[in-house]
């Protein structure tokens, strides 16, 4: 099971940190990813973290503004720290987990077998 939290309303330029709590057999997943979706648009990749070596992957729009990491204080909790938020970042953010990794596919939704319910992030202008 994947449970996201931390969404909310923030002003342009502000920050939010999303959390993804992983439980059950999913805890041994190789890859934890964050995706986002705006109503009426395709879900898009944001960032991912490879659990074996903490290697991270980011979509271009997230580089330099978003940080994916483990929560050091909590086991099997992953964070997405979002800084310098813009109205274009408004979306439902989803946490996802994959048990396998194929080179070149980290950003593909089809790689991820498990998904959370999503958490709304709204950035006001």
C-alpha positions as CSV (number, residue, x, y, z in Angstrom):
1,X,0.0,0.0,0.0
2,X,1.2,3.5,-0.8
3,X,-0.2,6.5,1.1
4,X,0.6,10.0,0.1
5,X,0.2,13.1,2.3
6,X,1.4,16.7,2.5
7,X,-0.5,18.2,-0.3
8,X,-2.3,21.5,0.1
9,X,-2.5,25.1,-1.1
10,X,0.6,27.3,-1.4
11,X,1.5,30.6,-3.0
12,X,3.8,31.0,-5.9
13,X,7.4,30.7,-4.8
14,X,6.4,28.6,-1.8
15,X,7.4,25.1,-0.8
16,X,5.7,21.9,0.0
17,X,6.9,18.5,1.0
18,X,4.9,15.4,0.1
19,X,5.3,12.1,1.9
20,X,4.8,8.6,0.6
21,X,4.4,5.8,3.2
22,X,5.1,2.4,1.8
23,X,3.8,-0.7,3.5
24,X,3.2,-4.4,3.0
25,X,5.2,-6.3,0.4
26,X,5.7,-3.1,-1.5
27,X,8.3,-2.1,1.0
28,X,10.9,-4.1,-0.9
29,X,10.3,-2.2,-4.2
30,X,13.3,-1.3,-6.2
31,X,12.0,2.1,-7.4
32,X,9.8,4.7,-5.8
33,X,8.5,7.4,-8.2
34,X,6.4,10.5,-8.1
35,X,4.0,11.4,-10.9
36,X,1.5,14.2,-11.3
37,X,-1.7,14.7,-13.3
38,X,-3.7,17.8,-14.2
39,X,-7.4,17.1,-15.0
40,X,-7.8,16.3,-18.6
41,X,-4.1,15.7,-19.2
42,X,-1.8,12.8,-19.2
43,X,-0.1,11.7,-16.0
44,X,3.5,12.8,-16.1
45,X,6.7,11.7,-14.4
46,X,8.2,14.0,-11.8
47,X,11.0,12.1,-10.0
48,X,12.1,8.7,-8.8
49,X,14.5,7.1,-6.3
50,X,16.3,3.8,-6.7
51,X,16.2,2.1,-3.4
52,X,19.4,0.0,-3.8
53,X,21.8,3.0,-4.2
54,X,19.6,6.1,-3.7
55,X,20.1,7.1,-7.3
56,X,17.6,9.8,-8.3
57,X,15.9,10.7,-11.6
58,X,14.1,13.9,-12.4
59,X,12.0,15.3,-15.2
60,X,13.5,18.5,-16.6
61,X,10.9,20.8,-15.0
62,X,11.7,19.3,-11.5
63,X,15.5,19.6,-11.7
64,X,16.8,22.2,-9.4
65,X,13.5,22.7,-7.7
66,X,12.3,19.3,-6.5
67,X,14.2,16.8,-4.3
68,X,13.2,13.1,-3.8
69,X,14.6,11.4,-0.8
70,X,14.1,8.9,2.0
71,X,12.7,10.2,5.3
72,X,15.7,9.4,7.5
73,X,13.5,9.5,10.6
74,X,10.9,7.1,9.3
75,X,11.4,3.7,7.7
76,X,9.9,3.2,4.2
77,X,8.7,6.8,3.9
78,X,9.8,8.8,0.8
79,X,9.6,12.5,0.4
80,X,9.2,14.9,-2.5
81,X,10.4,18.3,-1.5
82,X,9.1,20.9,-3.9
83,X,10.5,24.4,-3.9
84,X,9.9,27.6,-5.9
85,X,6.5,26.3,-6.8
86,X,4.6,27.7,-9.8
87,X,0.9,27.7,-10.7
88,X,1.9,25.2,-13.4
89,X,2.8,22.7,-10.7
90,X,-0.8,22.5,-9.6
91,X,-1.8,18.9,-10.0
92,X,-2.7,15.7,-8.2
93,X,0.6,14.1,-7.2
94,X,0.9,10.3,-7.0
95,X,3.4,8.0,-5.4
96,X,4.2,4.8,-7.2
97,X,6.4,1.7,-6.7
98,X,8.1,-0.6,-9.1
99,X,9.7,-4.0,-8.2
100,X,11.9,-4.1,-11.2
101,X,14.0,-1.6,-13.2
102,X,14.6,-1.7,-16.9
103,X,17.2,0.8,-18.2
104,X,15.5,3.7,-19.9
105,X,12.0,3.1,-18.5
106,X,12.1,4.9,-15.1
107,X,9.8,7.6,-16.4
108,X,7.2,5.3,-17.9
109,X,4.0,4.7,-15.9
110,X,3.9,1.2,-17.1
111,X,7.0,0.3,-15.0
112,X,5.2,0.9,-11.8
113,X,2.9,-1.8,-10.4
114,X,1.6,0.0,-7.3
115,X,0.0,3.5,-6.9
116,X,-1.2,5.7,-4.1
117,X,-4.5,7.5,-4.2
118,X,-2.9,10.9,-4.9
119,X,-2.7,14.2,-3.0
120,X,-3.7,17.6,-4.4
121,X,-1.2,20.4,-4.7
122,X,-2.5,23.8,-5.6
123,X,-0.2,26.7,-6.3
124,X,-2.0,30.1,-6.3
125,X,-0.7,33.0,-8.4
